[in-house]
């Protein structure tokens, strides 16, 4: 599908029609190798001082990304000479890892108030971890600690003008806080604030986005009016591709909308090409495959032999589920175009390697849990 979706765009904008396909093939092989290697490493080594080190390193990398792109409107990539590297893709896993690590340390104060029972043993805490637990000794403090981590990641990625990743990180962080057992009243309050903010920005005063630097203004306005505005991407050609596919599609490689009508057919809108060429049946198979992957991941999470592993796998599966849902919602014009990729399908070396590496972590949790039970 990458070859079929990308060759027309590559022929017009790159050195050869198969440049995206070859690049994705190489990164896919590297990612698959990383998955196999990581699956053979005990994931529990991450439940240690390594996670704070990784967290600090990730924050430094995001700051570096902003620094090297100072003055540019979009600050997502670091140029390595032979290609571009997108640190925000790694931040998704690091957020999951950091939240899982903190939740394990702070689980007792989060769950022992109001008559709740504490969790089973999470292992011996190191002195720094004991000090952290000693300071965040109430449910409110723990809630603020977890929220602070989410705000740090979302804030730095938002400064890169990476709206889709910011939204995804926010949803992932809130989901991890729900798993942690944070008081439900906070989620009710957050839901009310988000709904009011979205309604105000989208339906009452869209111009506020222009006052904030034009961040997403054109895309929101185009989505509302279904008409192109000056400087905006044209209205959803993806819908034409989906409608043209019918139940069985026009056939592999026969898409017309990929002929420079759909923006980024090899990336954000590859699902529209799948719909056009393979039809409703082919698209349904892709959706069902993702659903099977996520459901199987949740089964692995429930069978993990410790809370840390369970949280890691659940977080990764929520990331995949949310990302697939958001991508399909964009392609079907359900939400404004946020520029979010479809996992495993969309073009992007960093994203592909990271998602394979995350699958390696899931396999490690599954493998180690099974071995201990045996």
N, C-alpha and C positions, 0 to 999 in steps of 0.2 A: 504493500500500500504506500510506503514511503516513496518507492521508485515511481509508481503510477501518479501519485499526487504531486510530485516535485519536478518531473522532468521538463514540463512546459515552462514553469517559472524559472528553473535553473538555466534552460536554454536561452532565455531572454535576459537574465540578470547575472549569470555566473559563467565560469570558463567552459563548462561542459554540461550536457543534460543530466548526467548521472553523478554530479559532484555531491549533492546532498545524500544520495543513496550510499555512495562509497564511504562518505564521512560517517554516516549513521551506522553502517556496517562495522567499521573499525571501532567506534565507541561502544557499540553493542557487544562486540567480542571482548573488549576490555572490561565492560561492566559485568558480563557473564562470568569472566574469570574472577573478578572481585567478589561476586556473589558466592562462588564456590569456596574461595579462600576464607572469606568471613564466616561462612556457615560452619567451618571446621574449628573456629575459635570460640571459646566459652564466652558468651555475651556478658557474664557476670563480672568480667574484668572492668567493664564500664561503670559498674556500681562501686566506684572508688574515687580516689583523688583525680583520676583521669577525666572525669566529667567536668569538674570545675576548670581544669586546664583547657579542655576543649571549648567550654563556654567562653572563657576569657579570650582564647585564640579566635573564636568566631566573631566576637564583638570587635576585636582588633581588625579582622579581615573586612568586616562591613564598614568600619571607619576608614580603612585604607582605600576601599572602593570609592567612597565619597571623596577622599582627598585626591586620588589620581584623576578623577573625572570632574574636578572643580571647574565650574563655569559652563559645563555641558547641561543641556536640559534633561537628559536621561543619563543616569549614573550607575548602570547595572553591571557593567562588565569591566574586567581587568584584562588588558591585552598582553598575551604571553609571547607575542612574536609569531608563533606558528598557529595561533588561534585565540579565541576569546574564552574567558573563564567567568562564570556567573556565581559569585559566592552566595547569593540569596537562595539558590537551590539547596545548598548545604545547610542553610539556616533552618530549613524545615525539619530535618532530622535532629539537628542540635537542639532546637526548641523542645522536641519530643523527649530527647535524652535528658535535658536539663530538668524538665518538669517531672519526669519519672523519678529522677534522682532526688529531687527536693520533696516530692510527695512521700517517698519512702522514709525520709528523715522526719518529716513533719506529720506523719500519719497519726501518731498518737494524740497530739493536741487537736487535730482535725476531727478525730472520731471518738474521743472520750468525753466530750461535753454533752450535756443534756441526756445523760444515761446511756450513751452509745458505748458499745464495747470496743476496746482497742483491737487492732489487727493482730494476727499471729506474728511471731518473731520475724524481724527484718534483718537479723544479724547484728553483730557487734558494731557500734558506731565508733569512728575515730574521734580523737579529741576535738578537732575542728568541727566535726559533725555534731558532737555533743554540745559544743559551745553554741552552734547555730540553733540546735533544739532548745537549749536553755534560754536563748533570747526570744525566739518565736514560740512562746509557751502558751499562747492562746489561739483560739480559732480565728479571731479577727486578724491578729498579726500574721498568721500563716496565709490567710486569704490575700493580704496586701503583699506578702513576699512573692506568692505565685503570680499575682497580677502585675507586679513590677517587672518580672522576667518577660511576660508577654508584651508589656508596653515597650520595653527596651528593644526587643526584636522588631515589633511592628513599626516603631518610630524610626529606626535606622533604615529599614527597607522602604518605608514611605518616602524618606528623603532621597532615595534613589529614583523616585517617580515610578515605582513598580507596584501599581495599584493591585493587580491580581494576587501577587504574592503577599502583600500586606493583608488583604482580606482573608486569604487562606490561613496565614499565620494567626490572625485574630480568632478565626473559627476553631482552629486546632487548639490554641491556647485555652479558649473558653471551654472546649470539650474536655481537655485534660483536667481543668479545674472542676468540672462536673464530676469526673471520675474520682477526683481526690476527695469528694464529699463536702465541698464548700457549701455553705448555707444557701438554700435555694432562693431565698429572698433577694440575694445579689443578682441572680440570673433574671428574676422577674424585673428588677429595677433596670438592669442592663438592656433587657428586651424592649422595655418601654422607651428608653433613651434612643436606642438604635432605630426603632420604628418611627419615632417622631423626627429624628434627624434625616432619615431616608425620605420620608414623605415631604418634609420641608424642602430638601435639596432638589428632589426630582419633580415635585408637582407645584410647589409654591414659589420658590425663588431659586431657579436653576442658575441665575446669574451669580450667585454666591461663589460658585466654582471658579468663575472668571476672576473674582476678587481675590481668590486664594491662589492665583497664578495660572488659572485656566486648567487645573488638574482634572481631566476627565470631562470637561464642559462639552466639547464637541461630541463625544461619544454618547453622553446622556441625552443631549438635545436631539441627535440623530435617532436614537432609540425611541424617544418620545414622539417625534414628528414623522418618523419613517421617511424622512427626506434628508438628502445630503446638505450639510451646511458648509460654508467656506472653510477650507482647511480640514474638513472632517472626512473620515472614511465613508465611502458610499454606503447606502442602505444595504441591508443584509442580502447579498447574493447567495449566501448559504441556504436561504430558504428556497431559492430557485433550484439549487442542486438537490436538496432533499425532496422537493416536489417532483423533480424530473426522474428521480430514481424509481418511483412506484414500488410495487411489492417485491420485485426481483432485480431491479437495477438495469442500467443500460449496458452492463458488461465491464469487465476489468479493463482498465486503461482507456475507456471510451468516454470519460467525463468531458463535457464541454465547458463547464463552469471553471475548471482549473486552468483554462486557456487565458490566463491573466484577467479573469473577471473577479474571482475570489481573492482577497488579500491573504497572503501567507497560507496557501493551500497545503504546504508541507508542514505547517506548524499548528497554529491555533485552529484552523478550519479543516484539518484533515478528516474529521468525522463527517463533514458535509460531503467530501469526496467519497468516503465509504458508503454513505447513504445513496449517493447518485449512482455509483458503479455496482454496488452489491445489493441495493434496494433495502426495503424495510427488513427483509429477512436477514440480510448480512449485518445490518446495524443492530438488530435485536440479538444476534449471536455475540457480537462484540460486547454489548451491554450485559448480557448474561454471563459472559466470561469474567468481566469485572466483578459482577455480583458474586459469582462463585469464589473468586479470589478473596474478596473481602469477607465473605461468610466463613470460608475456611480459615482465614486469619483469626477471626474471632473465636473459632473453635480452638485453635492453637493457644490463644490467649487464656481461655478458660482452663486449659490443661497445663499451663505453665506451672513450674514448681515453686515459683516465688512471685511476689507482687511486682518487683522491678521488671521481670521478663514479661509479665502480663500487661503492664502499662506500656512497655515499649512496643509490643506487637499491636495492641489496641490503638495506640497513637499512630502508628504507620498505616494501619488499615483505615483509620479515619481520614488520614491525609489523602490516601488514594481515592476513597469514596467521595470526599468533598471535592477533590480536583476533577474527577470524572463528571460529577454532577454539575459543577460550575462550567466546565468546558461545553458540555452538551446544552446547558441553559443558554450560553452565549450563542452557539451555533444555531439554535432554534429560535433565537431572538426573544427568549424569555426574560433575560436580563441584559443590560448594556454590555457592549464589548469590553471585557477587562483584559484581554490578551493572555488568557490562561491556557496552558498546554494540556494535551491528552496524554496521560502517562503511558509509556512504552511505545506510543505511536508517533507523537509529534517530534519534529526535528529538534535536536539540542543535545550535544555531547555531555555537558555537565549534568543535565537533568537525567539522562539515560543511565549514566554510570551511578549516580546517587540512588536512583530508584532500584537498580539491581543490587547495590550495596545494602540497601534497606531490606530487600528480600533475603539477603544473606543473614542479616540479624534475625529475621523471622524464622529462617531455617535453623539457626543456632538455638533459638529458644525451643523450637519443636524437638530438635535432636537431643538436647541436654535434658529436657523434661522427660522424654521417653526413656533415656538411659537410666536416669535416677529411679524411675518407677520399676524398671526391670531389676 
